[in-house]
């Protein structure tokens, strides 16, 4: 798989996405945070689609973040699917 990009330098910048996901799934909180930061745009884009009048947008974003955490937890590297694609579904 390709490399994951980030705005600031990180030890994860030179790692593959699958390696970072594997670290996150094995309890590396920094890897998890790195994945969240690099995929938060999915949450914001999806939150716009699910906005309901009268509902606090922060609540929708919070639900999206739960989905992103679940995507990290449940992603199967062996399936060779895109993590971003899987995160969109979650």
PDB file as gemmi writes it, atoms N, CA and C in Angstrom:
CRYST1    1.000    1.000    1.000  90.00  90.00  90.00 P 1                      
ATOM      1  N   UNK A   1       0.839  -1.179   0.000  1.00  0.00           N  
ATOM      2  CA  UNK A   1       0.000   0.000   0.000  1.00  0.00           C  
ATOM      3  C   UNK A   1       0.881   1.238   0.000  1.00  0.00           C  
ATOM      4  N   UNK A   2       0.267   2.360  -0.282  1.00  0.00           N  
ATOM      5  CA  UNK A   2       1.008   3.614  -0.323  1.00  0.00           C  
ATOM      6  C   UNK A   2       1.321   4.160   1.048  1.00  0.00           C  
ATOM      7  N   UNK A   3       2.054   5.208   1.042  1.00  0.00           N  
ATOM      8  CA  UNK A   3       2.446   5.887   2.276  1.00  0.00           C  
ATOM      9  C   UNK A   3       1.325   6.816   2.732  1.00  0.00           C  
ATOM     10  N   UNK A   4       1.236   7.023   4.015  1.00  0.00           N  
ATOM     11  CA  UNK A   4       0.274   7.945   4.585  1.00  0.00           C  
ATOM     12  C   UNK A   4       0.976   9.280   4.760  1.00  0.00           C  
ATOM     13  N   UNK A   5       0.332  10.358   4.331  1.00  0.00           N  
ATOM     14  CA  UNK A   5       0.960  11.664   4.463  1.00  0.00           C  
ATOM     15  C   UNK A   5       0.432  12.385   5.701  1.00  0.00           C  
ATOM     16  N   UNK A   6       1.212  13.320   6.178  1.00  0.00           N  
ATOM     17  CA  UNK A   6       0.836  14.112   7.340  1.00  0.00           C  
ATOM     18  C   UNK A   6       1.429  15.495   7.198  1.00  0.00           C  
ATOM     19  N   UNK A   7       0.796  16.481   7.833  1.00  0.00           N  
ATOM     20  CA  UNK A   7       1.266  17.851   7.729  1.00  0.00           C  
ATOM     21  C   UNK A   7       2.522  18.079   8.561  1.00  0.00           C  
ATOM     22  N   UNK A   8       2.663  17.402   9.695  1.00  0.00           N  
ATOM     23  CA  UNK A   8       3.846  17.546  10.530  1.00  0.00           C  
ATOM     24  C   UNK A   8       4.641  16.241  10.505  1.00  0.00           C  
ATOM     25  N   UNK A   9       5.934  16.343  10.757  1.00  0.00           N  
ATOM     26  CA  UNK A   9       6.791  15.170  10.728  1.00  0.00           C  
ATOM     27  C   UNK A   9       6.428  14.219  11.861  1.00  0.00           C  
ATOM     28  N   UNK A  10       6.404  12.964  11.554  1.00  0.00           N  
ATOM     29  CA  UNK A  10       6.060  11.937  12.521  1.00  0.00           C  
ATOM     30  C   UNK A  10       6.838  10.676  12.179  1.00  0.00           C  
ATOM     31  N   UNK A  11       7.057   9.846  13.178  1.00  0.00           N  
ATOM     32  CA  UNK A  11       7.737   8.578  12.914  1.00  0.00           C  
ATOM     33  C   UNK A  11       6.910   7.690  11.998  1.00  0.00           C  
ATOM     34  N   UNK A  12       5.611   7.977  11.886  1.00  0.00           N  
ATOM     35  CA  UNK A  12       4.722   7.177  11.046  1.00  0.00           C  
ATOM     36  C   UNK A  12       4.749   7.592   9.575  1.00  0.00           C  
ATOM     37  N   UNK A  13       5.344   8.745   9.286  1.00  0.00           N  
ATOM     38  CA  UNK A  13       5.354   9.258   7.914  1.00  0.00           C  
ATOM     39  C   UNK A  13       6.025   8.308   6.925  1.00  0.00           C  
ATOM     40  N   UNK A  14       6.984   7.554   7.383  1.00  0.00           N  
ATOM     41  CA  UNK A  14       7.720   6.652   6.494  1.00  0.00           C  
ATOM     42  C   UNK A  14       7.182   5.216   6.531  1.00  0.00           C  
ATOM     43  N   UNK A  15       6.118   4.993   7.268  1.00  0.00           N  
ATOM     44  CA  UNK A  15       5.546   3.663   7.392  1.00  0.00           C  
ATOM     45  C   UNK A  15       4.378   3.492   6.426  1.00  0.00           C  
ATOM     46  N   UNK A  16       4.068   2.248   6.098  1.00  0.00           N  
ATOM     47  CA  UNK A  16       2.889   2.004   5.276  1.00  0.00           C  
ATOM     48  C   UNK A  16       1.651   2.133   6.136  1.00  0.00           C  
ATOM     49  N   UNK A  17       0.546   2.407   5.492  1.00  0.00           N  
ATOM     50  CA  UNK A  17      -0.730   2.515   6.190  1.00  0.00           C  
ATOM     51  C   UNK A  17      -1.043   1.228   6.951  1.00  0.00           C  
ATOM     52  N   UNK A  18      -0.774   0.105   6.334  1.00  0.00           N  
ATOM     53  CA  UNK A  18      -1.058  -1.182   6.989  1.00  0.00           C  
ATOM     54  C   UNK A  18      -0.223  -1.357   8.251  1.00  0.00           C  
ATOM     55  N   UNK A  19       1.028  -0.926   8.219  1.00  0.00           N  
ATOM     56  CA  UNK A  19       1.874  -1.024   9.414  1.00  0.00           C  
ATOM     57  C   UNK A  19       1.335  -0.139  10.535  1.00  0.00           C  
ATOM     58  N   UNK A  20       0.892   1.042  10.190  1.00  0.00           N  
ATOM     59  CA  UNK A  20       0.352   1.961  11.187  1.00  0.00           C  
ATOM     60  C   UNK A  20      -0.940   1.407  11.779  1.00  0.00           C  
ATOM     61  N   UNK A  21      -1.800   0.871  10.936  1.00  0.00           N  
ATOM     62  CA  UNK A  21      -3.049   0.272  11.409  1.00  0.00           C  
ATOM     63  C   UNK A  21      -2.762  -0.903  12.331  1.00  0.00           C  
ATOM     64  N   UNK A  22      -1.803  -1.720  11.964  1.00  0.00           N  
ATOM     65  CA  UNK A  22      -1.427  -2.858  12.797  1.00  0.00           C  
ATOM     66  C   UNK A  22      -0.954  -2.400  14.177  1.00  0.00           C  
ATOM     67  N   UNK A  23      -0.136  -1.354  14.211  1.00  0.00           N  
ATOM     68  CA  UNK A  23       0.318  -0.802  15.490  1.00  0.00           C  
ATOM     69  C   UNK A  23      -0.872  -0.297  16.315  1.00  0.00           C  
ATOM     70  N   UNK A  24      -1.770   0.432  15.663  1.00  0.00           N  
ATOM     71  CA  UNK A  24      -2.943   0.970  16.360  1.00  0.00           C  
ATOM     72  C   UNK A  24      -3.817  -0.154  16.911  1.00  0.00           C  
ATOM     73  N   UNK A  25      -3.993  -1.206  16.128  1.00  0.00           N  
ATOM     74  CA  UNK A  25      -4.813  -2.329  16.574  1.00  0.00           C  
ATOM     75  C   UNK A  25      -4.166  -3.096  17.721  1.00  0.00           C  
ATOM     76  N   UNK A  26      -2.865  -2.931  17.887  1.00  0.00           N  
ATOM     77  CA  UNK A  26      -2.145  -3.590  18.970  1.00  0.00           C  
ATOM     78  C   UNK A  26      -1.875  -2.646  20.139  1.00  0.00           C  
ATOM     79  N   UNK A  27      -2.618  -1.543  20.213  1.00  0.00           N  
ATOM     80  CA  UNK A  27      -2.565  -0.682  21.382  1.00  0.00           C  
ATOM     81  C   UNK A  27      -1.693   0.552  21.305  1.00  0.00           C  
ATOM     82  N   UNK A  28      -1.087   0.846  20.175  1.00  0.00           N  
ATOM     83  CA  UNK A  28      -0.255   2.041  20.044  1.00  0.00           C  
ATOM     84  C   UNK A  28      -1.171   3.255  19.871  1.00  0.00           C  
ATOM     85  N   UNK A  29      -1.349   4.014  20.943  1.00  0.00           N  
ATOM     86  CA  UNK A  29      -2.245   5.170  20.933  1.00  0.00           C  
ATOM     87  C   UNK A  29      -1.760   6.267  19.997  1.00  0.00           C  
ATOM     88  N   UNK A  30      -0.454   6.402  19.843  1.00  0.00           N  
ATOM     89  CA  UNK A  30       0.084   7.412  18.928  1.00  0.00           C  
ATOM     90  C   UNK A  30      -0.255   7.059  17.484  1.00  0.00           C  
ATOM     91  N   UNK A  31      -0.195   5.785  17.141  1.00  0.00           N  
ATOM     92  CA  UNK A  31      -0.566   5.343  15.789  1.00  0.00           C  
ATOM     93  C   UNK A  31      -2.051   5.576  15.560  1.00  0.00           C  
ATOM     94  N   UNK A  32      -2.845   5.299  16.573  1.00  0.00           N  
ATOM     95  CA  UNK A  32      -4.294   5.532  16.482  1.00  0.00           C  
ATOM     96  C   UNK A  32      -4.585   7.014  16.255  1.00  0.00           C  
ATOM     97  N   UNK A  33      -3.933   7.862  17.023  1.00  0.00           N  
ATOM     98  CA  UNK A  33      -4.123   9.305  16.882  1.00  0.00           C  
ATOM     99  C   UNK A  33      -3.684   9.779  15.493  1.00  0.00           C  
ATOM    100  N   UNK A  34      -2.580   9.224  15.005  1.00  0.00           N  
ATOM    101  CA  UNK A  34      -2.080   9.567  13.674  1.00  0.00           C  
ATOM    102  C   UNK A  34      -3.133   9.218  12.610  1.00  0.00           C  
ATOM    103  N   UNK A  35      -3.724   8.034  12.723  1.00  0.00           N  
ATOM    104  CA  UNK A  35      -4.749   7.608  11.762  1.00  0.00           C  
ATOM    105  C   UNK A  35      -5.987   8.503  11.847  1.00  0.00           C  
ATOM    106  N   UNK A  36      -6.389   8.835  13.074  1.00  0.00           N  
ATOM    107  CA  UNK A  36      -7.547   9.722  13.246  1.00  0.00           C  
ATOM    108  C   UNK A  36      -7.270  11.070  12.591  1.00  0.00           C  
ATOM    109  N   UNK A  37      -6.116  11.638  12.873  1.00  0.00           N  
ATOM    110  CA  UNK A  37      -5.771  12.956  12.310  1.00  0.00           C  
ATOM    111  C   UNK A  37      -5.699  12.936  10.790  1.00  0.00           C  
ATOM    112  N   UNK A  38      -5.268  11.817  10.222  1.00  0.00           N  
ATOM    113  CA  UNK A  38      -5.133  11.741   8.771  1.00  0.00           C  
ATOM    114  C   UNK A  38      -6.430  11.372   8.062  1.00  0.00           C  
ATOM    115  N   UNK A  39      -7.444  10.993   8.835  1.00  0.00           N  
ATOM    116  CA  UNK A  39      -8.715  10.600   8.222  1.00  0.00           C  
ATOM    117  C   UNK A  39      -9.902  11.374   8.779  1.00  0.00           C  
ATOM    118  N   UNK A  40      -9.645  12.392   9.565  1.00  0.00           N  
ATOM    119  CA  UNK A  40     -10.717  13.192  10.173  1.00  0.00           C  
ATOM    120  C   UNK A  40     -11.566  13.887   9.114  1.00  0.00           C  
ATOM    121  N   UNK A  41     -10.977  14.133   7.947  1.00  0.00           N  
ATOM    122  CA  UNK A  41     -11.727  14.774   6.874  1.00  0.00           C  
ATOM    123  C   UNK A  41     -12.931  13.936   6.457  1.00  0.00           C  
ATOM    124  N   UNK A  42     -12.833  12.624   6.579  1.00  0.00           N  
ATOM    125  CA  UNK A  42     -13.962  11.744   6.269  1.00  0.00           C  
ATOM    126  C   UNK A  42     -15.126  12.057   7.212  1.00  0.00           C  
ATOM    127  N   UNK A  43     -14.805  12.210   8.487  1.00  0.00           N  
ATOM    128  CA  UNK A  43     -15.834  12.488   9.495  1.00  0.00           C  
ATOM    129  C   UNK A  43     -16.541  13.802   9.185  1.00  0.00           C  
ATOM    130  N   UNK A  44     -15.764  14.844   8.894  1.00  0.00           N  
ATOM    131  CA  UNK A  44     -16.372  16.145   8.617  1.00  0.00           C  
ATOM    132  C   UNK A  44     -17.208  16.117   7.335  1.00  0.00           C  
ATOM    133  N   UNK A  45     -16.727  15.423   6.319  1.00  0.00           N  
ATOM    134  CA  UNK A  45     -17.488  15.335   5.066  1.00  0.00           C  
ATOM    135  C   UNK A  45     -18.796  14.581   5.283  1.00  0.00           C  
ATOM    136  N   UNK A  46     -18.723  13.476   6.011  1.00  0.00           N  
ATOM    137  CA  UNK A  46     -19.930  12.685   6.266  1.00  0.00           C  
ATOM    138  C   UNK A  46     -20.895  13.414   7.200  1.00  0.00           C  
ATOM    139  N   UNK A  47     -20.364  14.199   8.133  1.00  0.00           N  
ATOM    140  CA  UNK A  47     -21.242  14.901   9.085  1.00  0.00           C  
ATOM    141  C   UNK A  47     -22.162  15.877   8.353  1.00  0.00           C  
ATOM    142  N   UNK A  48     -21.689  16.437   7.268  1.00  0.00           N  
ATOM    143  CA  UNK A  48     -22.521  17.353   6.484  1.00  0.00           C  
ATOM    144  C   UNK A  48     -23.701  16.623   5.858  1.00  0.00           C  
ATOM    145  N   UNK A  49     -23.498  15.358   5.478  1.00  0.00           N  
ATOM    146  CA  UNK A  49     -24.564  14.574   4.861  1.00  0.00           C  
ATOM    147  C   UNK A  49     -25.632  14.150   5.873  1.00  0.00           C  
ATOM    148  N   UNK A  50     -25.229  13.991   7.131  1.00  0.00           N  
ATOM    149  CA  UNK A  50     -26.135  13.481   8.145  1.00  0.00           C  
ATOM    150  C   UNK A  50     -26.647  14.557   9.092  1.00  0.00           C  
ATOM    151  N   UNK A  51     -26.395  15.808   8.781  1.00  0.00           N  
ATOM    152  CA  UNK A  51     -26.862  16.891   9.634  1.00  0.00           C  
ATOM    153  C   UNK A  51     -28.381  16.937   9.624  1.00  0.00           C  
ATOM    154  N   UNK A  52     -28.966  17.010  10.814  1.00  0.00           N  
ATOM    155  CA  UNK A  52     -30.412  17.105  10.957  1.00  0.00           C  
ATOM    156  C   UNK A  52     -30.715  18.410  11.686  1.00  0.00           C  
ATOM    157  N   UNK A  53     -31.653  19.164  11.148  1.00  0.00           N  
ATOM    158  CA  UNK A  53     -32.001  20.440  11.767  1.00  0.00           C  
ATOM    159  C   UNK A  53     -32.392  20.217  13.232  1.00  0.00           C  
ATOM    160  N   UNK A  54     -31.806  21.050  14.091  1.00  0.00           N  
ATOM    161  CA  UNK A  54     -32.086  20.939  15.516  1.00  0.00           C  
ATOM    162  C   UNK A  54     -31.096  20.055  16.259  1.00  0.00           C  
ATOM    163  N   UNK A  55     -30.291  19.301  15.538  1.00  0.00           N  
ATOM    164  CA  UNK A  55     -29.291  18.437  16.168  1.00  0.00           C  
ATOM    165  C   UNK A  55     -27.954  19.164  16.171  1.00  0.00           C  
ATOM    166  N   UNK A  56     -27.244  19.082  17.258  1.00  0.00           N  
ATOM    167  CA  UNK A  56     -25.942  19.726  17.373  1.00  0.00           C  
ATOM    168  C   UNK A  56     -24.951  19.025  16.448  1.00  0.00           C  
ATOM    169  N   UNK A  57     -24.281  19.788  15.593  1.00  0.00           N  
ATOM    170  CA  UNK A  57     -23.315  19.220  14.652  1.00  0.00           C  
ATOM    171  C   UNK A  57     -22.186  18.493  15.375  1.00  0.00           C  
ATOM    172  N   UNK A  58     -21.844  18.953  16.587  1.00  0.00           N  
ATOM    173  CA  UNK A  58     -20.804  18.275  17.369  1.00  0.00           C  
ATOM    174  C   UNK A  58     -21.198  16.836  17.693  1.00  0.00           C  
ATOM    175  N   UNK A  59     -22.491  16.607  17.907  1.00  0.00           N  
ATOM    176  CA  UNK A  59     -22.966  15.242  18.170  1.00  0.00           C  
ATOM    177  C   UNK A  59     -22.769  14.349  16.952  1.00  0.00           C  
ATOM    178  N   UNK A  60     -23.034  14.900  15.776  1.00  0.00           N  
ATOM    179  CA  UNK A  60     -22.854  14.141  14.538  1.00  0.00           C  
ATOM    180  C   UNK A  60     -21.375  13.824  14.331  1.00  0.00           C  
ATOM    181  N   UNK A  61     -20.507  14.788  14.594  1.00  0.00           N  
ATOM    182  CA  UNK A  61     -19.062  14.579  14.451  1.00  0.00           C  
ATOM    183  C   UNK A  61     -18.582  13.542  15.461  1.00  0.00           C  
ATOM    184  N   UNK A  62     -19.114  13.604  16.674  1.00  0.00           N  
ATOM    185  CA  UNK A  62     -18.752  12.616  17.696  1.00  0.00           C  
ATOM    186  C   UNK A  62     -19.105  11.207  17.235  1.00  0.00           C  
ATOM    187  N   UNK A  63     -20.271  11.032  16.664  1.00  0.00           N  
ATOM    188  CA  UNK A  63     -20.669   9.720  16.138  1.00  0.00           C  
ATOM    189  C   UNK A  63     -19.739   9.286  15.011  1.00  0.00           C  
ATOM    190  N   UNK A  64     -19.337  10.239  14.184  1.00  0.00           N  
ATOM    191  CA  UNK A  64     -18.401   9.938  13.104  1.00  0.00           C  
ATOM    192  C   UNK A  64     -17.048   9.483  13.637  1.00  0.00           C  
ATOM    193  N   UNK A  65     -16.596  10.102  14.710  1.00  0.00           N  
ATOM    194  CA  UNK A  65     -15.328   9.695  15.327  1.00  0.00           C  
ATOM    195  C   UNK A  65     -15.427   8.289  15.907  1.00  0.00           C  
ATOM    196  N   UNK A  66     -16.571   7.959  16.468  1.00  0.00           N  
ATOM    197  CA  UNK A  66     -16.783   6.586  16.956  1.00  0.00           C  
ATOM    198  C   UNK A  66     -16.657   5.614  15.788  1.00  0.00           C  
ATOM    199  N   UNK A  67     -17.246   5.967  14.656  1.00  0.00           N  
ATOM    200  CA  UNK A  67     -17.135   5.135  13.461  1.00  0.00           C  
ATOM    201  C   UNK A  67     -15.700   4.988  12.992  1.00  0.00           C  
ATOM    202  N   UNK A  68     -14.933   6.057  13.082  1.00  0.00           N  
ATOM    203  CA  UNK A  68     -13.532   6.010  12.672  1.00  0.00           C  
ATOM    204  C   UNK A  68     -12.714   5.124  13.604  1.00  0.00           C  
ATOM    205  N   UNK A  69     -12.975   5.214  14.899  1.00  0.00           N  
ATOM    206  CA  UNK A  69     -12.308   4.317  15.857  1.00  0.00           C  
ATOM    207  C   UNK A  69     -12.669   2.859  15.575  1.00  0.00           C  
ATOM    208  N   UNK A  70     -13.931   2.616  15.254  1.00  0.00           N  
ATOM    209  CA  UNK A  70     -14.363   1.253  14.930  1.00  0.00           C  
ATOM    210  C   UNK A  70     -13.703   0.765  13.643  1.00  0.00           C  
ATOM    211  N   UNK A  71     -13.514   1.672  12.689  1.00  0.00           N  
ATOM    212  CA  UNK A  71     -12.840   1.298  11.443  1.00  0.00           C  
ATOM    213  C   UNK A  71     -11.411   0.859  11.727  1.00  0.00           C  
ATOM    214  N   UNK A  72     -10.727   1.582  12.604  1.00  0.00           N  
ATOM    215  CA  UNK A  72      -9.357   1.204  12.970  1.00  0.00           C  
ATOM    216  C   UNK A  72      -9.362  -0.163  13.640  1.00  0.00           C  
ATOM    217  N   UNK A  73     -10.281  -0.358  14.556  1.00  0.00           N  
ATOM    218  CA  UNK A  73     -10.364  -1.626  15.295  1.00  0.00           C  
ATOM    219  C   UNK A  73     -10.701  -2.816  14.386  1.00  0.00           C  
ATOM    220  N   UNK A  74     -11.636  -2.623  13.452  1.00  0.00           N  
ATOM    221  CA  UNK A  74     -12.175  -3.744  12.680  1.00  0.00           C  
ATOM    222  C   UNK A  74     -11.541  -3.958  11.314  1.00  0.00           C  
ATOM    223  N   UNK A  75     -10.692  -3.047  10.868  1.00  0.00           N  
ATOM    224  CA  UNK A  75     -10.086  -3.163   9.537  1.00  0.00           C  
ATOM    225  C   UNK A  75      -9.241  -4.434   9.449  1.00  0.00           C  
ATOM    226  N   UNK A  76      -9.425  -5.171   8.370  1.00  0.00           N  
ATOM    227  CA  UNK A  76      -8.674  -6.409   8.134  1.00  0.00           C  
ATOM    228  C   UNK A  76      -7.648  -6.174   7.030  1.00  0.00           C  
ATOM    229  N   UNK A  77      -6.387  -6.147   7.427  1.00  0.00           N  
ATOM    230  CA  UNK A  77      -5.305  -5.892   6.484  1.00  0.00           C  
ATOM    231  C   UNK A  77      -5.251  -6.960   5.395  1.00  0.00           C  
ATOM    232  N   UNK A  78      -5.541  -8.190   5.735  1.00  0.00           N  
ATOM    233  CA  UNK A  78      -5.465  -9.302   4.778  1.00  0.00           C  
ATOM    234  C   UNK A  78      -6.415  -9.137   3.600  1.00  0.00           C  
ATOM    235  N   UNK A  79      -7.450  -8.373   3.776  1.00  0.00           N  
ATOM    236  CA  UNK A  79      -8.421  -8.188   2.687  1.00  0.00           C  
ATOM    237  C   UNK A  79      -7.927  -7.230   1.620  1.00  0.00           C  
ATOM    238  N   UNK A  80      -6.856  -6.511   1.905  1.00  0.00           N  
ATOM    239  CA  UNK A  80      -6.221  -5.595   0.965  1.00  0.00           C  
ATOM    240  C   UNK A  80      -7.167  -4.533   0.404  1.00  0.00           C  
ATOM    241  N   UNK A  81      -8.167  -4.185   1.159  1.00  0.00           N  
ATOM    242  CA  UNK A  81      -9.064  -3.093   0.771  1.00  0.00           C  
ATOM    243  C   UNK A  81      -8.478  -1.789   1.296  1.00  0.00           C  
ATOM    244  N   UNK A  82      -8.882  -0.707   0.723  1.00  0.00           N  
ATOM    245  CA  UNK A  82      -8.439   0.609   1.166  1.00  0.00           C  
ATOM    246  C   UNK A  82      -8.993   0.907   2.556  1.00  0.00           C  
ATOM    247  N   UNK A  83      -8.139   1.393   3.456  1.00  0.00           N  
ATOM    248  CA  UNK A  83      -8.619   1.770   4.783  1.00  0.00           C  
ATOM    249  C   UNK A  83      -9.606   2.922   4.680  1.00  0.00           C  
ATOM    250  N   UNK A  84      -9.310   3.910   3.850  1.00  0.00           N  
ATOM    251  CA  UNK A  84     -10.218   5.060   3.710  1.00  0.00           C  
ATOM    252  C   UNK A  84     -11.581   4.618   3.200  1.00  0.00           C  
ATOM    253  N   UNK A  85     -11.593   3.694   2.269  1.00  0.00           N  
ATOM    254  CA  UNK A  85     -12.863   3.169   1.767  1.00  0.00           C  
ATOM    255  C   UNK A  85     -13.655   2.471   2.871  1.00  0.00           C  
ATOM    256  N   UNK A  86     -12.942   1.685   3.679  1.00  0.00           N  
ATOM    257  CA  UNK A  86     -13.581   0.995   4.794  1.00  0.00           C  
ATOM    258  C   UNK A  86     -14.077   2.005   5.831  1.00  0.00           C  
ATOM    259  N   UNK A  87     -13.276   3.033   6.098  1.00  0.00           N  
ATOM    260  CA  UNK A  87     -13.670   4.063   7.064  1.00  0.00           C  
ATOM    261  C   UNK A  87     -14.914   4.806   6.592  1.00  0.00           C  
ATOM    262  N   UNK A  88     -15.032   5.034   5.297  1.00  0.00           N  
ATOM    263  CA  UNK A  88     -16.228   5.692   4.757  1.00  0.00           C  
ATOM    264  C   UNK A  88     -17.479   4.866   5.087  1.00  0.00           C  
ATOM    265  N   UNK A  89     -17.358   3.552   4.992  1.00  0.00           N  
ATOM    266  CA  UNK A  89     -18.501   2.680   5.295  1.00  0.00           C  
ATOM    267  C   UNK A  89     -18.849   2.693   6.772  1.00  0.00           C  
ATOM    268  N   UNK A  90     -17.822   2.767   7.608  1.00  0.00           N  
ATOM    269  CA  UNK A  90     -18.068   2.756   9.064  1.00  0.00           C  
ATOM    270  C   UNK A  90     -18.679   4.051   9.523  1.00  0.00           C  
TER     271      UNK A  90                                                      
END                                                                             
